[in-house]
Amino acid sequence: MVASSAAGAHWYVVQTRHLCEMRAAQELANQGFEVFLPRYLRKRRHARKVSFAPAPLFPGYLFVSLDPARQRWRSINGTFGVVRVIAGEDGPVPVAGGVVGGLKARADAQGLIAMSQRPSFVPGEIIRIRSGSFVETLGLFEGFRDQDRVAVLLELLGGQVRVVLGEELVEKAA
């Protein structure tokens, strides 16, 4: 997107139409605004195949840098794909300092933010199953089995039983 940042500029949140984040970002960049659309690689499963595709980190929102005193910020609301700039009675509400900078620091050249792929469990740690047949059951983390499955030891029927689950189904027990 555009790489010019004015001295009095701050980052603001822009709400976009459903699935129009990329188009809105491009249209705003064409108008000369600095735009940041943080994305990550989302895992998609279809027909037993797993693929990764870029997806917005905050679906329906993006960030734009502007100086409301010098730039016509209301024109953003009329941009294709944009619903509105998040604003209060006194105009656009700036994002808290450091939020966008922190996101940009984590992004690569394509604007993709690396997400933690694996939970940080250690063998023997107590974990809770979040959903499925064993919901709310506590068990011991045994280890990772493959790309996205974990082995858990559960106390069932008077003994320990090894169950292999998707890593999205387990969390650290509180």
C-alpha positions in Angstrom: 0.0 0.0 0.0 1.1 3.7 0.1 4.2 4.3 2.3 3.8 7.9 3.2 3.1 8.9 6.7 2.5 12.5 7.8 3.8 13.9 11.1 0.3 14.6 12.5 -1.2 11.3 11.2 -2.6 8.6 13.4 -4.0 5.2 12.7 -7.8 4.8 12.5 -10.0 1.8 12.1 -12.2 1.5 9.0 -15.1 -1.0 8.9 -15.5 -2.7 5.5 -18.2 -4.6 3.8 -18.3 -8.4 4.2 -15.4 -10.0 2.3 -14.4 -6.6 0.8 -11.3 -5.9 2.9 -8.8 -6.3 0.0 -10.8 -4.2 -2.4 -11.4 -1.4 0.1 -7.7 -1.4 1.0 -6.8 -1.1 -2.7 -9.3 1.7 -3.3 -8.1 3.7 -0.3 -4.5 3.3 -1.4 -5.5 4.6 -4.8 -6.8 7.7 -3.1 -3.4 8.2 -1.4 -4.1 6.9 2.0 -1.6 4.7 3.9 -3.5 1.4 4.5 -2.6 -1.5 6.7 -4.6 -4.8 6.3 -3.0 -7.4 8.6 -3.5 -10.9 7.3 -2.5 -14.4 8.3 -2.4 -17.7 6.5 -5.7 -19.5 7.4 -5.9 -23.3 7.2 -8.7 -24.5 4.9 -9.9 -28.1 4.6 -11.8 -29.2 1.7 -12.3 -32.8 0.3 -9.6 -34.1 2.7 -7.1 -31.6 1.5 -5.5 -28.9 3.6 -4.5 -25.6 2.0 -3.5 -22.2 3.4 -4.9 -19.0 2.1 -4.4 -15.4 3.3 -7.3 -14.1 5.4 -7.8 -10.8 7.3 -6.7 -10.9 10.9 -9.6 -8.7 11.8 -12.4 -9.7 9.3 -14.4 -6.6 8.3 -11.8 -4.1 9.4 -8.6 -2.5 8.3 -6.4 0.4 9.4 -5.8 3.7 7.7 -3.3 6.4 8.6 -4.4 10.0 8.2 -4.3 13.5 9.7 -8.0 14.6 10.1 -7.0 18.2 10.3 -5.3 18.1 6.8 -7.0 15.3 5.0 -10.6 14.8 3.9 -11.3 11.7 6.0 -15.1 11.7 5.2 -14.3 10.6 1.6 -13.2 7.3 3.1 -16.9 6.6 3.9 -17.8 6.8 0.2 -15.1 4.5 -0.9 -16.1 1.2 -2.5 -16.1 -1.6 0.1 -16.0 0.7 3.1 -18.9 0.9 5.5 -17.5 3.7 7.7 -14.5 5.1 9.6 -15.0 4.3 13.3 -15.7 7.8 14.7 -17.2 9.5 17.7 -18.9 12.9 18.1 -15.6 14.7 17.5 -14.5 12.8 14.4 -12.5 9.6 13.8 -11.3 7.8 17.0 -7.5 7.0 16.8 -6.2 3.6 17.6 -4.2 3.3 20.8 -0.5 4.1 20.2 1.7 1.1 19.4 -1.1 -1.3 18.3 -0.6 -0.9 14.6 3.2 -0.6 15.0 3.2 -3.8 16.9 1.2 -5.6 14.2 3.4 -4.1 11.5 6.5 -5.3 13.3 5.2 -8.9 13.2 4.2 -8.8 9.5 6.3 -9.9 6.7 6.7 -8.2 3.3 3.3 -9.4 2.1 1.6 -8.1 5.3 1.2 -11.6 6.6 1.4 -12.1 10.4 2.8 -15.4 11.6 0.4 -17.0 14.0 1.4 -19.5 16.6 1.0 -22.8 14.9 1.3 -25.0 17.9 0.1 -24.7 21.4 2.9 -24.6 23.9 2.2 -27.8 25.9 4.9 -29.8 27.7 4.6 -33.6 28.2 2.8 -34.3 31.5 1.0 -31.0 31.5 -2.7 -31.1 32.5 -5.0 -30.0 29.6 -8.7 -29.7 29.2 -10.7 -30.9 26.2 -12.8 -28.0 24.9 -15.3 -29.9 22.7 -16.3 -33.2 21.3 -17.1 -36.5 23.0 -14.8 -35.8 26.0 -15.7 -32.1 26.5 -14.5 -30.7 29.8 -12.4 -33.8 30.5 -9.0 -33.3 32.0 -6.0 -35.3 30.7 -2.3 -35.4 30.5 -0.6 -34.1 27.4 1.6 -36.8 25.9 2.9 -35.3 22.7 2.2 -34.2 19.2 1.4 -36.9 16.7 1.5 -35.2 13.4 0.8 -31.8 11.9 -2.3 -30.9 13.8 -3.1 -33.7 16.3 -2.1 -34.2 19.9 -2.0 -37.4 22.1 -3.7 -37.1 25.4 -3.8 -39.6 28.3 -7.3 -39.8 29.9 -8.4 -41.6 33.0 -11.1 -43.9 31.7 -12.5 -47.2 32.9 -10.0 -47.5 35.7 -6.9 -46.9 33.6 -5.1 -44.5 31.3 -6.3 -44.4 27.7 -4.4 -42.6 24.9 -6.7 -40.5 22.8 -5.5 -38.6 19.7 -7.4 -35.3 19.1 -7.1 -32.2 16.9 -5.0 -29.5 18.6 -7.8 -27.0 18.3 -9.9 -29.2 20.7 -7.5 -28.9 23.7 -6.4 -26.1 26.0 -4.3 -25.6 29.1 -6.3 -26.4 32.2 -6.7 -23.5 34.6 
